[in-house]
């Protein structure tokens, strides 16, 4: 396929992280024009027309989220940039912040102008020290050049941007957990409603958007809603809840491929196309077995499903949670799905904040069962118990406050439904005398 990158257009330039290089490529022209020619409402309407959906995982329409802000609120209104990027297999925001931070800042400034926010916080993952250095340098350059501070570029609009470094918790990627963390509290997600647009940071109206989402805003203002809608996939005709999947998308391709990296393509490219055309195929001359579609929490697809388009709707048709963050992890034919599920359960059990009992206990006991299976003491009945846990935790069955439990459930459900034979064979081979046991068994000591 032929496609000219937009979100990654500057990353190959020398000193691409500096203001001088960004301006030389046309940076901040869209901001200058918007402040002179467009009202905040015009920018919101443009983003709504574009069909932009959040790139952080949920895929919620961005313009619609902005429209939820109270129309006549006296302020302050806050804006939070979600740069926590802790989803396993995902690293596209890191590439953007390290190599093109001004693209993120221009999108942030435009979005704050549209939402009437005068203070923005970039909530940055603790493990990204170079991102912190580059983003802070870019903020300082913007302040010196008049793109930030009082009366931006001589307009009536003022904006201050601050970096807030997280403490290394996965749950901080959930928008209300992020807000709690900025306020100095433990990052326990809040019960909604009220939603952040009504009562968010410091109990004031707040918008939370992902890094890549804001980069898209910059290009929508530059190029128009029609350009953005010219790529992607239209709404499913029989699905009234699908508004379509439009625009470019960054994919973090990793795992067992010849050329892992961050790649840009229109939404709708298939899993197989991404692996072959960008990743150079599966490494070491092997065949693929499976792939994580959009970060660990979205679940897995088997190689027979590699024709699945990477948009917001298609992954759900093959049993996955959704597109997620676009972090595609390829697993070759030699990789054990038992190891995959064990690693998945271990991650989510560690990252559960513990606030909701179904998540706290469900992720813990899923890990206990996988530890026992790995140790050669598994039972076939354990697979049904794992599926029962997977069907019983999360926002979707209505048992938890945030979606971490859903993210824990989907690897369980997809791995067991698509690779059940592999799990059964492993259990029967490693526990030939006890795999049919149905009575309760002891947990492993020290686990």
SVG drawing of the C-alpha trace seen along z (x, -y; Angstrom):
<svg xmlns="http://www.w3.org/2000/svg" viewBox="-29 -41 49 82">
<polyline fill="none" stroke="black" stroke-width="0.4" points="0.0,0.0 1.1,-3.6 0.6,-6.0 2.4,-9.2 2.9,-9.5 1.5,-12.5 1.8,-11.7 5.4,-10.5 6.3,-12.9 9.0,-14.7 10.6,-11.9 13.4,-11.2 14.5,-14.9 17.6,-15.8 16.7,-17.5 13.0,-16.8 12.2,-17.6 13.1,-21.2 10.9,-24.2 13.0,-25.4 12.6,-22.1 8.9,-21.9 8.2,-25.5 10.3,-24.9 7.9,-22.1 4.8,-24.3 4.3,-23.8 2.0,-26.1 0.6,-27.6 -2.7,-25.9 -2.7,-27.4 -2.1,-30.9 -4.9,-30.6 -7.3,-29.1 -6.8,-31.9 -7.4,-34.5 -10.2,-32.9 -12.0,-30.3 -14.0,-30.4 -13.6,-27.7 -17.0,-26.3 -15.7,-26.2 -12.8,-24.0 -15.2,-21.7 -17.5,-21.4 -14.6,-20.7 -13.4,-17.8 -16.9,-16.5 -17.2,-16.5 -13.9,-14.7 -15.2,-11.7 -12.0,-11.6 -12.2,-8.9 -9.9,-8.7 -6.7,-6.8 -6.1,-5.8 -8.1,-2.6 -11.8,-3.3 -12.4,-5.0 -14.9,-7.5 -15.7,-10.3 -13.5,-13.2 -15.7,-16.1 -18.6,-14.5 -16.5,-14.3 -15.7,-18.0 -19.3,-18.9 -20.2,-17.4 -18.5,-20.4 -21.0,-22.8 -21.7,-25.6 -21.7,-28.5 -19.4,-27.3 -17.4,-30.3 -14.3,-28.2 -11.7,-27.1 -11.8,-24.2 -8.9,-21.8 -7.3,-19.7 -5.4,-16.5 -3.1,-14.9 -3.0,-11.2 0.6,-10.2 0.7,-7.4 1.0,-4.7 1.3,-1.6 -0.6,0.9 1.7,3.8 2.8,3.8 2.2,0.1 4.9,-2.5 3.6,-4.9 3.1,-7.8 6.7,-7.5 7.9,-7.8 5.8,-10.9 6.9,-12.7 10.6,-11.9 10.8,-12.8 8.0,-15.3 6.8,-16.8 5.7,-20.1 3.1,-18.2 1.6,-17.1 1.8,-20.6 0.2,-22.2 -2.7,-19.7 -2.9,-20.4 -3.1,-24.1 -5.7,-23.8 -7.8,-21.5 -7.5,-23.7 -8.6,-26.7 -11.6,-24.6 -12.6,-23.6 -11.8,-27.0 -9.3,-25.4 -6.5,-27.6 -4.5,-25.0 -3.3,-21.7 -1.5,-18.8 0.6,-16.3 0.3,-13.2 3.5,-11.3 4.5,-7.8 7.3,-7.6 9.4,-5.2 9.7,-7.8 12.6,-10.0 13.6,-11.1 9.9,-12.0 9.9,-14.2 13.1,-16.0 11.9,-16.6 8.4,-17.6 9.6,-20.1 12.1,-21.6 9.3,-22.0 7.1,-23.6 9.9,-26.1 10.4,-26.8 6.7,-27.5 6.6,-29.9 9.6,-31.8 8.0,-32.0 4.5,-33.1 2.7,-29.9 2.0,-29.4 1.4,-31.8 -0.7,-34.9 -2.4,-36.1 -1.1,-33.4 0.1,-35.0 -1.5,-38.2 -5.0,-36.7 -7.4,-36.7 -6.5,-33.1 -4.1,-32.1 -2.7,-28.7 -0.2,-27.1 1.0,-23.5 2.6,-21.5 4.1,-18.0 2.9,-15.7 5.0,-12.5 3.1,-9.4 4.3,-6.8 4.3,-3.7 0.7,-2.4 -1.2,-0.9 -4.5,-2.1 -3.4,-5.7 -4.2,-5.3 -7.9,-5.3 -9.0,-8.9 -10.4,-9.3 -7.5,-7.4 -5.3,-9.8 -7.2,-12.7 -7.0,-11.3 -3.2,-10.9 -2.7,-14.5 -4.7,-15.6 -2.1,-13.8 -4.3,-10.9 -4.1,-7.1 -5.1,-6.5 -8.4,-4.8 -10.8,-5.3 -13.9,-7.2 -17.5,-6.0 -19.2,-7.7 -21.4,-9.8 -20.4,-12.5 -18.2,-12.3 -15.0,-14.4 -16.6,-16.8 -18.9,-17.9 -16.8,-17.3 -13.2,-16.2 -9.8,-17.6 -10.2,-19.6 -14.0,-19.0 -14.1,-21.3 -15.0,-20.4 -12.2,-18.5 -11.3,-16.9 -8.9,-13.9 -7.4,-13.0 -4.7,-10.7 -1.4,-12.0 -2.1,-10.5 -5.6,-11.9 -4.2,-15.5 -1.7,-15.0 -4.7,-14.2 -6.5,-17.4 -3.5,-19.4 -3.7,-17.8 -7.5,-18.1 -7.2,-21.9 -4.4,-22.0 -6.1,-19.8 -9.8,-19.8 -12.4,-17.2 -12.8,-15.9 -9.1,-15.0 -9.4,-13.1 -12.5,-11.2 -10.9,-10.3 -9.1,-7.4 -10.3,-4.6 -13.5,-2.6 -17.1,-3.8 -19.7,-2.9 -21.1,0.7 -24.5,0.5 -26.2,2.8 -24.5,1.3 -26.1,-2.0 -23.5,-2.3 -20.5,-2.3 -19.7,-5.9 -16.9,-4.7 -13.2,-4.6 -11.5,-7.5 -8.0,-8.9 -4.4,-7.7 -3.4,-5.5 0.0,-4.6 0.7,-0.9 3.3,0.3 4.4,3.6 6.5,5.9 7.1,9.5 8.2,12.1 8.6,10.0 11.7,9.0 11.2,5.3 9.5,4.3 8.8,0.6 6.2,-2.2 4.4,-2.5 1.6,-4.7 -1.2,-3.5 -4.9,-4.4 -7.4,-2.7 -8.6,0.5 -5.3,2.1 -5.5,5.8 -3.3,7.5 -1.6,9.6 -0.8,6.5 0.7,4.7 2.9,7.7 4.0,8.4 4.3,4.9 5.7,3.1 7.1,5.8 8.8,7.8 6.9,11.0 7.5,13.4 11.1,13.8 13.5,16.7 11.4,18.1 8.7,19.3 5.0,19.1 2.7,17.0 0.4,18.5 -1.4,15.5 -1.2,11.8 -2.3,9.3 -4.3,6.7 -4.2,3.5 -2.3,4.0 -2.6,7.0 -6.1,6.0 -7.7,6.5 -7.1,10.2 -5.6,12.3 -6.5,13.4 -5.4,16.7 -3.5,16.7 -6.6,17.7 -8.1,14.3 -5.2,12.1 -7.5,10.7 -9.2,8.7 -9.1,5.0 -7.5,2.8 -10.3,0.4 -12.6,-0.2 -15.3,2.3 -13.7,5.3 -11.7,6.7 -14.9,7.2 -16.3,9.4 -13.5,11.9 -14.0,11.8 -11.6,9.1 -12.3,6.2 -11.6,3.7 -8.8,1.9 -7.3,0.6 -4.1,-1.3 -2.9,0.3 -0.1,2.2 0.2,5.3 2.3,8.1 3.0,11.1 3.5,14.6 5.2,17.3 4.4,21.0 6.8,22.0 5.4,19.7 3.3,21.3 -0.2,19.9 0.1,21.2 3.0,18.8 1.0,16.0 -1.9,16.4 0.3,16.8 2.1,13.6 -1.1,11.8 -2.7,12.9 0.4,12.0 0.4,8.5 -3.2,7.7 -3.1,9.3 -0.2,7.0 -1.8,3.9 -5.3,4.2 -5.7,1.3 -7.8,3.5 -10.8,1.2 -13.3,3.5 -13.6,7.0 -14.4,8.8 -11.2,7.4 -9.0,7.8 -10.1,11.4 -10.7,12.4 -7.3,11.4 -5.6,12.9 -7.3,16.3 -6.8,16.4 -3.1,16.1 -3.2,18.8 -4.7,21.2 -2.2,20.4 0.6,20.8 -0.7,24.2 -1.2,25.2 2.4,24.1 3.7,26.1 2.1,29.3 -0.8,29.5 -3.6,28.2 -7.0,29.7 -9.2,29.5 -11.8,28.0 -9.5,25.0 -10.1,23.9 -13.9,23.5 -13.2,21.7 -10.9,19.3 -13.6,18.6 -16.1,18.1 -13.8,15.4 -13.4,13.9 -17.2,13.6 -17.8,12.2 -15.4,9.2 -15.4,5.8 -17.5,2.9 -19.3,4.8 -20.9,7.4 -21.4,4.4 -19.1,5.5 -16.3,3.0 -15.7,-0.8 -13.1,-0.9 -12.2,1.3 -9.0,2.8 -10.9,6.0 -12.3,6.2 -8.7,5.9 -7.8,8.8 -10.7,10.9 -10.2,10.6 -6.9,12.4 -8.4,15.2 -11.5,15.5 -9.8,15.2 -6.8,17.4 -9.0,20.2 -11.7,20.0 -9.2,20.1 -6.4,22.3 -8.3,24.6 -6.8,27.7 -3.3,26.4 -4.2,25.8 -5.9,29.2 -2.9,31.0 -0.5,29.1 -2.6,30.0 -2.9,33.7 0.8,34.0 2.0,32.3 -0.5,33.8 -1.4,37.2 -2.7,38.5 -4.8,35.5 -6.0,33.6 -9.6,35.0 -9.7,34.0 -12.9,32.1 -12.5,31.6 -10.8,28.4 -7.0,28.6 -4.5,26.7 -2.9,23.6 0.9,23.6 2.8,22.8 4.5,19.4 2.6,18.1"/>
</svg>
